[in-house]
Amino acid sequence: MAQTLVSILVHVIFSTKERRHLIKAEVQAALYAYMAGTMKNLDSPCLAIGGTTNHVHLLTALSKKTALSEVIGELKKSSSKWIKTKGPAYAHFAWQEGYGAFSIGLSQVEVLKRYIARQEEHHKTRSFEEELIATLKKYDVAYDERYIWG
């Protein structure tokens, strides 16, 4: 094949350091817009983004040129620097070191977009920790609870 053609859809989840409730409503939309712009610049367009005060979900079409770990590392680094410019309340903002990433099929894109859009609603009855464990089980990802929360 003379061309490299890919479709790598990934659901990514990561939290604030220690799952602290640091993503305030006053900056949430701007943060998500900044993150989506960063993903676009990394050639991994964000198809959906959402979350709550302590974590983020995004659906991305991963670049054919850059490893997922590099994309997410740059996203977390740049968005952390950006949010710290939004005032003293964000001076100590940081993301948790790790992340979860799960491949999805094209047929699940709309379902996942709706799920991401309804994060605030989901978390009225389910904690981030419960959600992450359920997601790991859904995707059959082995984990050690001693290390998952860092």
GROMACS elastic network, one bead per residue, 0.5 to 0.9 nm:
[ bonds ]
;  ai    aj funct       b0    kb
    1     4     6  0.73996   500
    4    64     6  0.78603   500
    5    64     6  0.79068   500
    6    62     6  0.86662   500
    6    63     6  0.82856   500
    6    64     6  0.64680   500
    7    61     6  0.67314   500
    7    62     6  0.75389   500
    7    63     6  0.87360   500
    7    64     6  0.84449   500
    7   106     6  0.87777   500
    8    60     6  0.81048   500
    8    61     6  0.55441   500
    8    62     6  0.53786   500
    8    63     6  0.77698   500
    8    64     6  0.81537   500
    8   103     6  0.73035   500
    8   104     6  0.80949   500
    8   105     6  0.85305   500
    9    59     6  0.69756   500
    9    60     6  0.57198   500
    9    62     6  0.61991   500
    9   102     6  0.84339   500
    9   103     6  0.58235   500
    9   104     6  0.56630   500
    9   105     6  0.68738   500
    9   106     6  0.74941   500
    9   109     6  0.83978   500
   10    58     6  0.80523   500
   10    59     6  0.56591   500
   10    60     6  0.53848   500
   10    61     6  0.64779   500
   10    62     6  0.68340   500
   10   101     6  0.62874   500
   10   102     6  0.54444   500
   10   104     6  0.59273   500
   10   105     6  0.88146   500
   11    57     6  0.70144   500
   11    58     6  0.57574   500
   11    60     6  0.66479   500
   11   100     6  0.80038   500
   11   101     6  0.55455   500
   11   102     6  0.50665   500
   11   103     6  0.62671   500
   11   104     6  0.69091   500
   11   112     6  0.81518   500
   12    56     6  0.80351   500
   12    57     6  0.56289   500
   12    58     6  0.52434   500
   12    59     6  0.63443   500
   12    60     6  0.77769   500
   12    72     6  0.86306   500
   12    99     6  0.69738   500
   12   100     6  0.55790   500
   12   102     6  0.64838   500
   12   103     6  0.88556   500
   13    51     6  0.89973   500
   13    55     6  0.72462   500
   13    56     6  0.56877   500
   13    58     6  0.66236   500
   13    99     6  0.57348   500
   13   100     6  0.50797   500
   13   101     6  0.64727   500
   13   102     6  0.87685   500
   13   132     6  0.82322   500
   14    54     6  0.88010   500
   14    55     6  0.56670   500
   14    56     6  0.56087   500
   14    57     6  0.68820   500
   14    95     6  0.75078   500
   14    96     6  0.68721   500
   14    97     6  0.84825   500
   14    98     6  0.69120   500
   14   100     6  0.64195   500
   14   101     6  0.88986   500
   15    18     6  0.77842   500
   15    19     6  0.56267   500
   15    20     6  0.82523   500
   15    54     6  0.56252   500
   15    56     6  0.61747   500
   15    57     6  0.89037   500
   15    95     6  0.59647   500
   15    96     6  0.55325   500
   15    97     6  0.86314   500
   15    98     6  0.84310   500
   15    99     6  0.76210   500
   15   128     6  0.85898   500
   16    20     6  0.58615   500
   16    21     6  0.74596   500
   16    22     6  0.71305   500
   16    23     6  0.82120   500
   16    53     6  0.84430   500
   16    54     6  0.53096   500
   16    55     6  0.58010   500
   16    56     6  0.84182   500
   16    93     6  0.76491   500
   16    94     6  0.59289   500
   16    96     6  0.51052   500
   16    97     6  0.87892   500
   17    20     6  0.61907   500
   17    54     6  0.83641   500
   17    93     6  0.77683   500
   17    94     6  0.54434   500
   17    97     6  0.74158   500
   17   150     6  0.87052   500
   18    54     6  0.87605   500
   18    95     6  0.83523   500
   18    96     6  0.65939   500
   18   149     6  0.75005   500
   18   150     6  0.74902   500
   19    22     6  0.83926   500
   19    53     6  0.87073   500
   19    54     6  0.52208   500
   19    55     6  0.70684   500
   19    95     6  0.84503   500
   19    96     6  0.74578   500
   19   128     6  0.83048   500
   19   149     6  0.86154   500
   20    23     6  0.85983   500
   20    53     6  0.77713   500
   20    54     6  0.55765   500
   20    55     6  0.87819   500
   21    24     6  0.75385   500
   21    52     6  0.81692   500
   21    55     6  0.83199   500
   22    53     6  0.57115   500
   22    54     6  0.60953   500
   22    89     6  0.83426   500
   22    90     6  0.73415   500
   22    93     6  0.69141   500
   22    94     6  0.88509   500
   23    26     6  0.83189   500
   23    27     6  0.68865   500
   23    28     6  0.60259   500
   23    31     6  0.84743   500
   23    52     6  0.71003   500
   23    54     6  0.61600   500
   23    55     6  0.79964   500
   23    90     6  0.86371   500
   23    93     6  0.87894   500
   24    27     6  0.57558   500
   24    28     6  0.60187   500
   24    52     6  0.86369   500
   24    53     6  0.59984   500
   25    28     6  0.50811   500
   25    29     6  0.75997   500
   25    52     6  0.88496   500
   25    53     6  0.76766   500
   26    29     6  0.76998   500
   26    30     6  0.83328   500
   27    30     6  0.53535   500
   27    31     6  0.58642   500
   27    32     6  0.85705   500
   27    83     6  0.80138   500
   27    86     6  0.78875   500
   28    31     6  0.50834   500
   28    32     6  0.61996   500
   28    33     6  0.86146   500
   28    50     6  0.88153   500
   28    51     6  0.88322   500
   28    52     6  0.84474   500
   28    53     6  0.81424   500
   29    32     6  0.51963   500
   29    33     6  0.61835   500
   29    34     6  0.85973   500
   29    50     6  0.88447   500
   30    33     6  0.50129   500
   30    34     6  0.60575   500
   30    35     6  0.85255   500
   31    34     6  0.50300   500
   31    35     6  0.60851   500
   31    36     6  0.85373   500
   31    79     6  0.72621   500
   31    82     6  0.81474   500
   31    83     6  0.70814   500
   32    35     6  0.50131   500
   32    36     6  0.60494   500
   32    37     6  0.85327   500
   32    49     6  0.64840   500
   32    50     6  0.70918   500
   32    56     6  0.88114   500
   33    36     6  0.50770   500
   33    37     6  0.61686   500
   33    38     6  0.85845   500
   33    49     6  0.86753   500
   34    37     6  0.51070   500
   34    38     6  0.61850   500
   34    39     6  0.86830   500
   34    79     6  0.71057   500
   34    82     6  0.81893   500
   35    39     6  0.61859   500
   35    40     6  0.86232   500
   35    46     6  0.83247   500
   35    49     6  0.84999   500
   35    75     6  0.66394   500
   35    76     6  0.85148   500
   35    78     6  0.83398   500
   35    79     6  0.63050   500
   36    39     6  0.50832   500
   36    40     6  0.62380   500
   36    41     6  0.86920   500
   36    45     6  0.70166   500
   36    46     6  0.53835   500
   36    47     6  0.83601   500
   36    48     6  0.83591   500
   36    49     6  0.74920   500
   36    58     6  0.89075   500
   37    40     6  0.50556   500
   37    41     6  0.62444   500
   37    42     6  0.86386   500
   37    45     6  0.80650   500
   37    46     6  0.81190   500
   38    41     6  0.50659   500
   38    42     6  0.62504   500
   38    43     6  0.88056   500
   38    44     6  0.86947   500
   38    45     6  0.85635   500
   38    46     6  0.89220   500
   38    74     6  0.84098   500
   38    75     6  0.63796   500
   38    78     6  0.78685   500
   38    79     6  0.81907   500
   39    43     6  0.64303   500
   39    44     6  0.51464   500
   39    45     6  0.52959   500
   39    46     6  0.59741   500
   39    60     6  0.79674   500
   39    71     6  0.75544   500
   39    72     6  0.86849   500
   39    74     6  0.89987   500
   39    75     6  0.68875   500
   40    43     6  0.50929   500
   40    44     6  0.54366   500
   40    46     6  0.67189   500
   41    44     6  0.73964   500
   41    45     6  0.79140   500
   42    45     6  0.76630   500
   42    62     6  0.89479   500
   42    63     6  0.73577   500
   42    66     6  0.80674   500
   42    71     6  0.66247   500
   42    74     6  0.85372   500
   42    75     6  0.86051   500
   43    61     6  0.84452   500
   43    62     6  0.73334   500
   43    63     6  0.52233   500
   43    64     6  0.82299   500
   43    65     6  0.81084   500
   43    66     6  0.83297   500
   43    71     6  0.89631   500
   44    60     6  0.60272   500
   44    61     6  0.52632   500
   44    64     6  0.84711   500
   44    66     6  0.87345   500
   44    71     6  0.77948   500
   45    59     6  0.85615   500
   45    60     6  0.56125   500
   45    61     6  0.56060   500
   45    62     6  0.71997   500
   45    63     6  0.81011   500
   46    49     6  0.69301   500
   46    58     6  0.67336   500
   46    59     6  0.58113   500
   46    61     6  0.66645   500
   46    62     6  0.87530   500
   47    58     6  0.74369   500
   47    59     6  0.53413   500
   47    60     6  0.54730   500
   47    61     6  0.71684   500
   47   109     6  0.86926   500
   47   113     6  0.77988   500
   48    57     6  0.80306   500
   48    58     6  0.54767   500
   48    59     6  0.50808   500
   48    60     6  0.72303   500
   48   112     6  0.84020   500
   48   113     6  0.58019   500
   48   114     6  0.89414   500
   48   116     6  0.69772   500
   48   117     6  0.78022   500
   49    56     6  0.71831   500
   49    57     6  0.57063   500
   49    59     6  0.65029   500
   49    60     6  0.88004   500
   49   113     6  0.80757   500
   49   116     6  0.64664   500
   49   117     6  0.74232   500
   50    55     6  0.85427   500
   50    56     6  0.57452   500
   50    57     6  0.54394   500
   50    58     6  0.65373   500
   50   116     6  0.53678   500
   50   117     6  0.58729   500
   50   118     6  0.80126   500
   50   119     6  0.66528   500
   50   120     6  0.87299   500
   51    54     6  0.76056   500
   51    55     6  0.55536   500
   51    57     6  0.56580   500
   51    58     6  0.84707   500
   51   116     6  0.68227   500
   51   117     6  0.78300   500
   51   118     6  0.82439   500
   51   119     6  0.52902   500
   51   120     6  0.68132   500
   52    55     6  0.55845   500
   52    56     6  0.66873   500
   52   119     6  0.64456   500
   52   120     6  0.58546   500
   52   123     6  0.78395   500
   52   128     6  0.89343   500
   53    56     6  0.84389   500
   53   120     6  0.88832   500
   54   128     6  0.79913   500
   55    95     6  0.86937   500
   55   128     6  0.75264   500
   56   116     6  0.88192   500
   57   116     6  0.63309   500
   57   119     6  0.85867   500
   58   113     6  0.87490   500
   58   116     6  0.73392   500
   59   109     6  0.82043   500
   59   112     6  0.77669   500
   59   113     6  0.75375   500
   59   116     6  0.84273   500
   60    63     6  0.88838   500
   62    65     6  0.86350   500
   62    66     6  0.79396   500
   62    67     6  0.82774   500
   62    68     6  0.70688   500
   62    71     6  0.84401   500
   63    66     6  0.56848   500
   63    67     6  0.76695   500
   63    68     6  0.81336   500
   63    71     6  0.85214   500
   64    67     6  0.80117   500
   66    69     6  0.83797   500
   66    70     6  0.66125   500
   66    71     6  0.67063   500
   67    70     6  0.53709   500
   67    71     6  0.64386   500
   67    72     6  0.88288   500
   68    71     6  0.50708   500
   68    72     6  0.61070   500
   68    73     6  0.83308   500
   68   101     6  0.86355   500
   69    72     6  0.53264   500
   69    73     6  0.58779   500
   69    74     6  0.85234   500
   70    73     6  0.50381   500
   70    74     6  0.61058   500
   70    75     6  0.84820   500
   71    74     6  0.53308   500
   71    75     6  0.61260   500
   71    76     6  0.86867   500
   72    76     6  0.60417   500
   72    77     6  0.84270   500
   72    99     6  0.83229   500
   73    76     6  0.53283   500
   73    77     6  0.61097   500
   73    78     6  0.86066   500
   74    77     6  0.50714   500
   74    78     6  0.59811   500
   74    79     6  0.83299   500
   75    78     6  0.54428   500
   75    79     6  0.59591   500
   75    80     6  0.83341   500
   76    79     6  0.53157   500
   76    80     6  0.59076   500
   76    81     6  0.85637   500
   76    94     6  0.84272   500
   76    95     6  0.66341   500
   77    80     6  0.53086   500
   77    81     6  0.63594   500
   77    82     6  0.87041   500
   77    94     6  0.87478   500
   77    95     6  0.84161   500
   78    81     6  0.51771   500
   78    82     6  0.61179   500
   78    83     6  0.87433   500
   79    83     6  0.60983   500
   79    84     6  0.85683   500
   80    83     6  0.53859   500
   80    84     6  0.63614   500
   80    93     6  0.65162   500
   80    94     6  0.59577   500
   80    95     6  0.70950   500
   81    84     6  0.53563   500
   81    85     6  0.69665   500
   81    93     6  0.85653   500
   81    94     6  0.88294   500
   82    85     6  0.55529   500
   82    86     6  0.73830   500
   83    86     6  0.53644   500
   83    87     6  0.80638   500
   83    90     6  0.63539   500
   83    91     6  0.81845   500
   83    93     6  0.73485   500
   84    87     6  0.65117   500
   84    88     6  0.76240   500
   84    89     6  0.82391   500
   84    91     6  0.50366   500
   84    92     6  0.73102   500
   84    93     6  0.64882   500
   85    88     6  0.81755   500
   85    90     6  0.75252   500
   85    91     6  0.76826   500
   86    89     6  0.78568   500
   86    90     6  0.65347   500
   86    91     6  0.83265   500
   87    90     6  0.57800   500
   87    91     6  0.68343   500
   88    91     6  0.51035   500
   88    92     6  0.83651   500
   89    92     6  0.76973   500
   89    93     6  0.83384   500
   90    93     6  0.51313   500
   90    94     6  0.88672   500
   94    97     6  0.88073   500
   95    98     6  0.84504   500
   96    99     6  0.76584   500
   96   149     6  0.86144   500
   96   150     6  0.77264   500
   97   150     6  0.78191   500
   98   148     6  0.85526   500
   98   150     6  0.83647   500
  100   132     6  0.83970   500
  100   136     6  0.82846   500
  102   135     6  0.89674   500
  102   136     6  0.88243   500
  102   139     6  0.71539   500
  103   139     6  0.87887   500
  104   107     6  0.81974   500
  104   108     6  0.64595   500
  104   109     6  0.74525   500
  104   112     6  0.88802   500
  105   108     6  0.55342   500
  105   109     6  0.70320   500
  106   109     6  0.54582   500
  106   110     6  0.84781   500
  107   110     6  0.74265   500
  107   111     6  0.82219   500
  108   111     6  0.52782   500
  108   112     6  0.61156   500
  108   113     6  0.85839   500
  109   112     6  0.52323   500
  109   113     6  0.60885   500
  109   114     6  0.87165   500
  110   114     6  0.62724   500
  110   115     6  0.86113   500
  111   114     6  0.53140   500
  111   115     6  0.62876   500
  111   116     6  0.87769   500
  112   116     6  0.60871   500
  112   117     6  0.84848   500
  113   116     6  0.51874   500
  113   117     6  0.61320   500
  113   118     6  0.87218   500
  114   117     6  0.50508   500
  114   118     6  0.62891   500
  114   119     6  0.89586   500
  115   118     6  0.52921   500
  115   119     6  0.66081   500
  115   122     6  0.83737   500
  116   119     6  0.54901   500
  117   120     6  0.80813   500
  117   121     6  0.89527   500
  118   121     6  0.53450   500
  118   122     6  0.62487   500
  118   123     6  0.87881   500
  119   122     6  0.50607   500
  119   123     6  0.61981   500
  119   124     6  0.88818   500
  120   123     6  0.53706   500
  120   124     6  0.67269   500
  121   124     6  0.55599   500
  121   125     6  0.79362   500
  122   125     6  0.62303   500
  122   126     6  0.62786   500
  122   127     6  0.85284   500
  122   131     6  0.88856   500
  123   127     6  0.57349   500
  123   128     6  0.71341   500
  123   131     6  0.84696   500
  124   127     6  0.78331   500
  126   129     6  0.81782   500
  126   130     6  0.61846   500
  126   131     6  0.65562   500
  127   130     6  0.51956   500
  127   131     6  0.61967   500
  127   132     6  0.86352   500
  128   132     6  0.60573   500
  128   133     6  0.85983   500
  129   132     6  0.52344   500
  129   133     6  0.62679   500
  129   134     6  0.86266   500
  129   149     6  0.85313   500
  130   133     6  0.52879   500
  130   134     6  0.61778   500
  130   135     6  0.86176   500
  131   134     6  0.51483   500
  131   135     6  0.61392   500
  131   136     6  0.86691   500
  132   136     6  0.61356   500
  132   137     6  0.85887   500
  133   136     6  0.51111   500
  133   137     6  0.62389   500
  133   138     6  0.85882   500
  134   137     6  0.51089   500
  134   138     6  0.60601   500
  134   139     6  0.87095   500
  135   139     6  0.62577   500
  135   140     6  0.83781   500
  135   141     6  0.85202   500
  136   139     6  0.53280   500
  136   140     6  0.59210   500
  136   141     6  0.50338   500
  136   142     6  0.73394   500
  136   143     6  0.78489   500
  137   141     6  0.61311   500
  137   142     6  0.79193   500
  138   141     6  0.78444   500
  143   146     6  0.88011   500
  143   147     6  0.81062   500
  143   148     6  0.70358   500
  144   147     6  0.57536   500
  144   148     6  0.62497   500
  145   148     6  0.50627   500
  145   149     6  0.72277   500
  146   149     6  0.73764   500
  146   150     6  0.81748   500
  147   150     6  0.55843   500
